[in-house]
Amino acid sequence: MLSRTGRVESRSPLSTAIRIRSLEHPESVEEGFSQNVSPSGVRLIVKGWWMPNEPVRVESPPDVFRSRAWVVYCQSMPAGDFAVGLRLLVRQSRWSQEGGIGSLL
C-alpha cells in the first residue's frame, strides 16, 4: 500500500557512515552519513553533487558491506550539503545502528 508520500516502503531514521563510489568514474568517491533507510534504499548526506541514474558502489561501514546502487536523486540542502537518494540493487531486510547497512538485528 502506498503511503502519503507515494512510497511503498516505510523509512526508518538511521545515521551511519556510508561511502559511495561511482562505477563510471572510479575516482569519484565520497563519504557521508545516512539520514534514513528502507529495505531497498537509503538517503544520505554528502558534500558533493551526484548525477541521477549514476551507478555506484555503496559501502557501510567502509570496507564491511558492499552493494551496487543507483542514484535516484540529488538535492541541495540549506547548509551547502546534498541529500542523495540511492536505490540498492539487493534489498536489505534489516538495518542496525552498530553494523550499518545490511547488518542483521
N, C-alpha and C positions, 0 to 999 in steps of 0.2 A: 504494500500500500504506500502511496506517495505521501510525503509529509507536506506541510505548508510551503516549504521551500522547493518542493518538486523532487526531493531526494528520496530514493527507495530505502537507503540505509541510514540509520541514525549515526551521528558523530559523537565521539567522546573526547573531552579535553585531555590532552596529554602533551607534556613538554619533555622531549628527549632529543639528544644530539642526532642530527642526520646529515650525511654527506651525499651530495648528488654530483654525478659526473656525466657530461654529455657523451653519448655514444658516437655522435657525428663529429665532435670537436673534443678529443680526449684531454686537451689542455685546459678545457673549461671545467673546473672543479670548484665547488663551494660547500662550505659547512654552514648549517643553520640549525634551528630548533623547530620541532613540530608544534603546532598550535592545537590541532585536533586531528583525530584519526577515525577511520571506519574500516571495515574489512577489506574494502577494495581501493582505499585511497588515503591520502594524508595531505594536510595543508601545513606548509612550513614557511617560516620567516627567514629570508636571506637578504644579503646586501645588494645583489646584482639582479639584472633582468634576465629572464629565461623565456625563450620563444615557445609559444603554444605548439603542440604536436611534436616537439623535440623528444626523441627517445633518450632516456637517461638510465643510469645505474644508481640505485639507492643503497646506501649502507647505513646501518644504525645498530648499535653504536658503530662508529667506523671500524671496519675490518671484522665485524662479528656477523651481521646479517647482510645479505646482498640480494637484490631483486631488480629486475628491469621495471621501468615505469615510463609513462608519457606525461609530459607537461600538458595539463588541461587549460590552465590559465595562469597569468602573472599580473598581479595588480599592485600598483604603487600604494604605499602606506604613508600616513602623515609624517612619520619620523624619518622618511627617506629610505626605509627598507621596502622589500617587496614580499607580498604573500603569493606563494606558488602552490597551485593545486596539482597533485600528482595522482594518476590512476595506476595502481600496481598491476603488473602482469599476473601475479599469483596472489589470490586473496589471502588475507591473514585472518584466521578465525578469532584470535585473541591478541590483545596487546598488554604489555606490562611496563610499568614505570622503570623498574630496575633493569630489565634486559632490553628495552627498546622494542623496535618493530619486530614482529614475528615471534617474540618470546611468549611461551605459553604461561598462563597464570597457574 
